[in-house]
Amino acid sequence: MMTDTMTDTICALEVLTANTGTRHDCWNTPVQFVGDVVKFFGGTVDLDPCSNSEVKSEQNVPANRVYTIETNGLAHDWVADSVFMNHPYSNSEQWVPYAALQYESGNAKELVLLIKVDISTKWWQSISKYPWVAVNTRMKFGGSKGAAPFQSGIIYLGKDLDRFKQTFSKYGQLYRPVD
């Protein structure tokens, strides 16, 4: 029996992937961007809650700890100094607020989120108080033949905005919330 949540996720996935020619949204982070994330975190990412693999040599993002589809990052506290998340975009309404909760509860000390920009949604409100970079080109994820059909954003939950700006401003404009 299909639940409303499952139906909503399937519909979101169909809309999200309508222009990609595939019906999945497990796309690896662009390699250059991964390099910048690793550099930003001083050479080590403590946790990737949306990893493509538990096998170190197969991981798109090298991290000390990972959760995969099978181990479900939403089922765990993200106790870590550094977290990078590029989640399944068909389920932003769960992943993005959960990431904010992990920071706000003190579990995760510093997070960088690569997300689909969609400021009209309820889930965006959970991160709207944090600085972010609007990526000024469409990113090409994983083995896709073309760029994503949406704009990406890099959200920062942490205390070193200057370091974030220095690393990620090359991707686009930095926005800071107004109190």
Beta strands, then each sheet from edge to edge (+ up, - down):
strand 1: 45-48
strand 2: 63-66
strand 3: 83-85
strand 4: 111-116
strand 5: 132-135
strand 6: 152-157
strand 7: 172-175
sheet 1: 1+ 2+
sheet 2: 3+ 4+ 6- 5+ 7-
end
